[in-house]
Amino acid sequence: MKNVDYDALSMWAESEDAVVALEETLAAGSTTRGASAGEVAARVFASAGRPRLSRDNGKGVSPRRQVRLPDELNARLDAYAKAQGLSPSEVMREALQKYLPASAA
């Protein structure tokens, strides 16, 4: 049986690389057993995954923000997230909730 690094897969799935890979698959329009691979990928992508992060648990994607971090801060984020049993995204969401005043909305 092949060893799978689920932590690495999880980090990739939350990265921009996963979105780019899906977009490239959709743009390629290759076929799989008579069905468009792009259509199959779109259906899987739309029906699978986590629920929206917003309170209205409707369908659709949650807004995404990207941030570039210095190496040292990135390493601290990864170490903290691992120690807390959280993903880096969860740590950043929690930090923003604490940092931004509720009146800023």
C-alpha positions in Angstrom: 0.0 0.0 0.0 1.3 3.4 -0.9 1.9 6.0 1.9 -0.1 9.1 1.4 1.0 12.4 2.9 -2.5 13.8 3.8 -1.1 16.9 5.3 0.6 17.8 2.0 -2.5 17.0 0.1 -4.6 19.1 2.4 -2.2 22.1 2.0 -2.2 21.7 -1.8 -6.0 21.5 -1.8 -6.2 24.9 0.0 -3.6 26.5 -2.2 -3.9 28.5 -5.4 -2.3 25.6 -7.3 -5.5 23.5 -6.8 -7.6 26.2 -8.3 -5.3 26.7 -11.2 -5.2 22.9 -11.8 -9.0 22.8 -11.9 -9.2 25.8 -14.2 -6.7 24.3 -16.6 -8.6 21.0 -16.6 -11.8 22.9 -17.4 -10.1 24.9 -20.2 -8.5 21.8 -21.7 -11.9 20.2 -22.4 -10.5 16.7 -22.7 -12.9 13.8 -22.7 -13.3 10.9 -20.3 -15.5 7.9 -21.4 -17.6 10.1 -23.7 -18.2 12.9 -21.2 -16.2 16.1 -21.1 -13.6 15.9 -18.3 -14.2 19.6 -17.7 -17.9 19.0 -17.1 -17.1 16.1 -14.8 -14.6 18.2 -12.9 -17.1 21.1 -12.6 -19.8 18.8 -11.2 -17.4 17.2 -8.7 -16.0 20.6 -7.7 -19.5 22.0 -7.2 -20.9 19.1 -5.2 -17.9 18.2 -3.1 -15.8 20.0 -0.6 -16.6 22.0 2.5 -19.6 24.1 3.1 -19.4 27.9 2.7 -17.7 29.7 5.6 -20.5 32.4 5.7 -23.4 32.0 8.0 -25.8 31.5 5.1 -24.9 27.9 4.3 -26.0 28.2 0.7 -24.1 26.9 -2.3 -21.2 28.7 -3.9 -17.7 29.5 -3.0 -16.5 31.5 0.0 -14.6 34.7 -0.8 -10.9 34.0 -1.0 -8.1 36.3 -0.1 -4.4 35.8 -0.7 -1.5 37.2 1.3 2.2 37.0 0.8 4.2 36.4 3.9 7.9 36.7 4.8 9.5 33.3 5.2 9.9 33.7 9.0 6.3 34.7 9.5 5.1 31.8 7.3 7.2 29.4 9.3 5.7 30.7 12.6 2.2 30.4 11.2 2.8 26.8 10.1 4.3 25.9 13.5 1.5 27.5 15.4 -1.2 25.9 13.2 0.4 22.5 13.6 0.8 22.9 17.4 -2.9 23.9 17.7 -4.2 21.2 15.3 -5.5 23.8 12.9 -4.9 24.6 9.3 -3.1 27.9 8.5 -6.3 29.2 7.0 -8.2 28.6 10.2 -5.5 30.4 12.2 -5.7 33.4 9.8 -9.5 33.5 10.0 -9.4 33.4 13.8 -6.7 36.1 13.9 -8.7 38.4 11.6 -11.9 37.8 13.8 -9.9 39.0 16.8 -8.1 41.8 15.1 -10.8 43.5 13.2 -13.5 45.4 15.2 -17.1 44.3 14.6 -17.9 47.9 13.7 -15.6 47.6 10.6 -18.3 45.6 8.7 
